[in-house]
């Protein structure tokens, strides 16, 4: 994914195919999982998650659902957004976007 997505230090982007095989990762995503000392490209995203998350991912893949939540890990707060992607209207896999968010981020309701 050598493109604009590699220049975004606050967002990790991981892309899978229909079967859950990781087909692309931007620089931040690769760095996040660098501790594994091996590339995750070609690995199945299901195998990279604990059992509860595996069930959620399987459900997302079978029903084309979106899953979004926030986490805090090692003092860093993130928004995780996992959603199907499509090519010519056909389900093609999942995209996981992990965005670092400030701990004291304001929230506005606009009307």
C-alpha positions as CSV (number, residue, x, y, z in Angstrom):
1,X,0.0,0.0,0.0
2,X,2.8,2.4,-0.8
3,X,0.6,5.5,-1.2
4,X,-1.0,8.4,0.7
5,X,-2.1,5.9,3.4
6,X,1.6,5.2,4.3
7,X,2.1,8.9,5.2
8,X,-0.7,8.9,7.8
9,X,1.1,8.2,11.2
10,X,-2.1,8.2,13.2
11,X,-4.0,5.5,11.3
12,X,-3.3,1.8,10.7
13,X,-5.1,0.2,7.8
14,X,-5.3,-3.5,7.2
15,X,-7.2,-5.0,4.2
16,X,-8.3,-8.7,3.8
17,X,-9.8,-10.6,0.9
18,X,-13.1,-12.5,1.1
19,X,-11.6,-15.4,3.0
20,X,-9.9,-13.1,5.6
21,X,-6.4,-13.4,4.2
22,X,-4.5,-10.1,4.8
23,X,-3.7,-8.7,1.4
24,X,-2.4,-5.2,2.3
25,X,-1.3,-3.1,5.3
26,X,-0.1,0.5,5.4
27,X,3.1,1.5,7.2
28,X,1.4,2.2,10.6
29,X,-0.4,-1.2,10.5
30,X,2.9,-3.0,9.7
31,X,4.7,-1.2,12.5
32,X,1.9,-2.0,15.0
33,X,2.4,-5.7,14.4
34,X,6.2,-5.6,13.8
35,X,6.8,-7.2,17.2
36,X,5.8,-10.5,15.6
37,X,9.0,-10.3,13.5
38,X,7.2,-11.6,10.5
39,X,4.9,-10.1,7.9
40,X,1.2,-10.7,8.4
41,X,0.5,-10.3,4.6
42,X,-0.9,-13.7,3.5
43,X,-2.0,-14.6,7.0
44,X,-5.6,-15.0,8.0
45,X,-6.9,-12.1,10.1
46,X,-9.0,-14.6,12.1
47,X,-5.8,-16.2,13.4
48,X,-4.5,-12.9,14.6
49,X,-7.3,-12.4,17.1
50,X,-8.5,-14.1,20.3
51,X,-11.5,-16.5,20.2
52,X,-14.2,-13.9,21.0
53,X,-12.9,-11.5,18.3
54,X,-12.7,-14.5,15.9
55,X,-16.4,-15.1,16.3
56,X,-17.1,-11.4,15.6
57,X,-14.9,-11.4,12.5
58,X,-16.6,-14.5,11.2
59,X,-20.0,-13.0,11.7
60,X,-18.9,-9.8,9.9
61,X,-17.6,-11.8,7.0
62,X,-20.8,-13.9,6.6
63,X,-23.3,-11.0,7.1
64,X,-21.2,-8.0,5.7
65,X,-21.6,-6.1,9.0
66,X,-19.6,-3.2,10.4
67,X,-18.0,-3.4,13.9
68,X,-16.8,-0.2,15.6
69,X,-15.5,0.4,19.1
70,X,-12.8,2.2,21.1
71,X,-9.9,0.7,23.0
72,X,-7.1,1.8,25.2
73,X,-3.8,-0.1,25.1
74,X,-0.5,1.0,26.8
75,X,-2.0,4.4,27.4
76,X,-3.0,5.0,23.8
77,X,-6.7,5.4,23.0
78,X,-7.9,4.2,19.5
79,X,-11.1,4.0,17.5
80,X,-11.3,0.6,15.7
81,X,-13.5,0.5,12.7
82,X,-13.9,-2.8,10.9
83,X,-16.1,-2.9,7.8
84,X,-16.6,-4.8,4.5
85,X,-15.3,-3.4,1.3
86,X,-16.7,-4.0,-2.1
87,X,-15.5,-4.1,-5.7
88,X,-18.2,-3.5,-8.4
89,X,-20.8,-4.1,-5.8
90,X,-19.5,-7.5,-4.7
91,X,-18.2,-8.2,-1.2
92,X,-14.4,-8.4,-1.4
93,X,-13.2,-8.6,2.2
94,X,-12.7,-6.5,5.3
95,X,-10.9,-3.3,6.1
96,X,-9.8,-2.6,9.6
97,X,-9.0,1.1,10.4
98,X,-7.4,1.9,13.7
99,X,-7.2,5.6,14.5
100,X,-5.3,7.1,17.4
101,X,-7.6,9.5,19.3
102,X,-6.7,11.9,22.0
103,X,-7.7,10.9,25.6
104,X,-9.5,14.2,26.1
105,X,-11.1,14.5,22.6
106,X,-14.1,16.8,22.6
107,X,-17.5,15.5,21.3
108,X,-19.9,17.9,19.6
109,X,-23.5,17.3,18.6
110,X,-24.4,19.4,15.5
111,X,-27.9,20.1,14.3
